[in-house]
Amino acid sequence: MRQLLCSISLIALLIPNTLHAQQNGEPLQLSLDDAMNLAVKNNVQAKNARLDRMKQKAINDEVRGLALPQVSTKGEYNQYPDPVKSFLPGTFFTDKNGQPLYPPGTFVPVQFTPKYSATASATATQILFDGSVMVALQAREALLELYDRQTQYTEEQIRYNIQKGYFALVVAEKQYETMKETMQYIRTIGRETKAYYDNGFTEKIDVDRISVQVNNLAADSTKVGNLIAVSKQMLKYQLGIDMEIPIILTDTAVGNAISEANQMLLDEVKYTDRTDYMLLKTQKSLNEYDLKRHHLSALPSLAAFGTAAYTYQTNDFSKFFGNQYVFYTVIGLQLKVPIFDGWQRRSRVSQAKISLTQTENNIDNLKRGIDLENKQYKTTLKNALYTLDNQERNFSLAKSVLETTREKYKAGVGSSMEVSQAQTEMLNAQSNYFQAMLDVINAQSDLRKAMGQFK
């Protein structure tokens, strides 16, 4: 009993994510798939994972822009209160007769820069070849795939936790109903024992023993009922619905889940079914792109450019807008050839190779981990199924023993002590049976997760 109470009380820890509540007062019937889909829709981590994917799509569009023409315009106005002057030899200056105005060795300051100038230009550039840009364009789809995998992995974790919490509630509710039926049955025995005592056929201690059992069972039943109520509220919180909305769990056929668990023992795991494995494969592709990018950074880059501009210069501001501007154009190619960067590129290549090797190591390690999980969880599930089958038989036998002991006691050929002991054994068998049922569900969830079946 204590194990089951702990299992129910820990439902709240299965999904520690903040979910927004839905404003809906209608009764809500939830199948397991409905609950999973609702949690995936409302879960904050899943929402942020989807937003990360959208952000990466915007980043990809930005990267694509690097390969498109870049066009910009610029307007510039300059005023020189004290224009820059240059010195020229005095012999450059002569009168109308050709005689120097200044003696030899003299330098005269001359203003070449007008006091006012304005330029309006438009420039276009186009990358013709750049290794880094080329690799960035190639890696866009792999980056989107990485975020798709991360979103899927987050959603799988949510589905896994919801299944465990969902069936924990289902099993708890089944046990609660069985406990109430058992309590009514024991109370009936208690009333019969009280009647025997009143007629002098039994002792007061027999009545007290049954009363103690009824009281203990009533206390346990109340605890389970309260924990179920709290766990339902927590499940609503995890699903992101209003706390006041009553919910009904419709997938209560635990036998179907147990049959599915038996079938899963025959399934073989595939690495490609595991999202975390595919995540690492995508990460490896990105590492390879990164390595390629650093290799290609040693190649020259080539870009075309063109500029068209109007310009004008004057020393008289009043004539600034009254004269015709000079128009000019220029087109060309720009070739950038890296020669020596202080071994920086070589160091970046080494780093990229190490990152690629680390990812490959992680893939190999995950494959071994998947194999181990598959064997471990199958063994756990086999043991849980065996235990459940055994506890189910024990529960059935305990009920049969209790009924037989009761009939013997009524016939006067059995003792009240035997009835009390049979009741205790039946209650223990009942608790063990439902705990074994919950263990099977949890083991089935673990194996399902290990086989990548929560998509």
Sequence and secondary structure as in RCSB ss.txt:
>XXXX:A:sequence
MRQLLCSISLIALLIPNTLHAQQNGEPLQLSLDDAMNLAVKNNVQAKNARLDRMKQKAINDEVRGLALPQVSTKG
EYNQYPDPVKSFLPGTFFTDKNGQPLYPPGTFVPVQFTPKYSATASATATQILFDGSVMVALQAREALLELYDRQ
TQYTEEQIRYNIQKGYFALVVAEKQYETMKETMQYIRTIGRETKAYYDNGFTEKIDVDRISVQVNNLAADSTKVG
NLIAVSKQMLKYQLGIDMEIPIILTDTAVGNAISEANQMLLDEVKYTDRTDYMLLKTQKSLNEYDLKRHHLSALP
SLAAFGTAAYTYQTNDFSKFFGNQYVFYTVIGLQLKVPIFDGWQRRSRVSQAKISLTQTENNIDNLKRGIDLENK
QYKTTLKNALYTLDNQERNFSLAKSVLETTREKYKAGVGSSMEVSQAQTEMLNAQSNYFQAMLDVINAQSDLRKA
MGQFK
>XXXX:A:secstr
 HHHHHHHHGGGGS    B      S EEE HHHHHHHHHHHBHHHHHHHHHHHHHHHHHHHHHHTTS EEEEEE
EEEE SS  EEEEEGGG B TTS BSS TT EEEEE S SEEEEEEEEEEEEEE HHHHHHHHTHHHHHHHHHHH
HHHHHHHHHHHHHHHHHHHHHHHHHHHHHHHHHHHHHHHHHHHHHHHHTTSS HHHHHHHHHHHHHHHHHHHHHH
HHHHHHHHHHHHHHT  TTS EEE    HHHHHHHHHHHTT    GGG HHHHHHHHHHHHHHHHHHHHHHTTS 
EEEEEEEEEEEEEES GGGTTTS  EEEEEEEEEEE     TTHHHHHHHHHHHHHHHHHHHHHHHHHHHHHHHH
HHHHHHHHHHHHHHHHHHHHHHHHHHHHHHHHHHHTTSS HHHHHHHHHHHHHHHHHHHHHHHHHHHHHHHHHHH
TT   
